[in-house]
Amino acid sequence: VYAEQAMTHLQGDIWTGEGEMRVGSAHIEPAGQPAVTLQGFSVRGASEATPNGERVSSTGTFRLDKVSLQGESYGPHQMQLSLDNLDVDSWSRLSESLSELQLLAAQQKADGKNRFDQQMAAMTSMNTALRDLAAAGFSAGIPTLSLATPEGEVSGSVVISPPELTADQRSDMLLIMPRLTGKLSLKLPAALAENHP
């Protein structure tokens, strides 16, 4: 196992930088299921802010050289996730609200009424941050997908982009859905589509 990261604090719970983890091989034996062996697994993440620190973009890339199951091996596999041009303030508030909800959920001994009020406040903060994040505009998706199957390669990409709204438009969040744009591409081997409709 290899792991390395270099991070710089940006704001709240938001950090920028790069990190990578690699695992040479792993053997998994699920209860009642065939054993699975993973070889050459790696995860790489990178996050970068704009010069003014108001927007941030992040990518996560997952690679697997080979997966072996019941005497058969398939690979390589790769998937990349991306979040582009996120509003840092909204993203930070959303992250902090989620952390607060997780902390409250773990505090089983806390006073019931007090904890309920705290959970509702955290939920309200999370919803507000989520609305602000969407209204500020960004793009998210899977720009790279490549999976090896017995029938051949599955490849594709998907990206969704909520539009940035003006200050006047933000009072009506219903404006986001009609203006939502996206792009989807998916290629499947004919044999795979026929065998698994």
Disulfide bonds with the S-S distance in Angstrom:
none
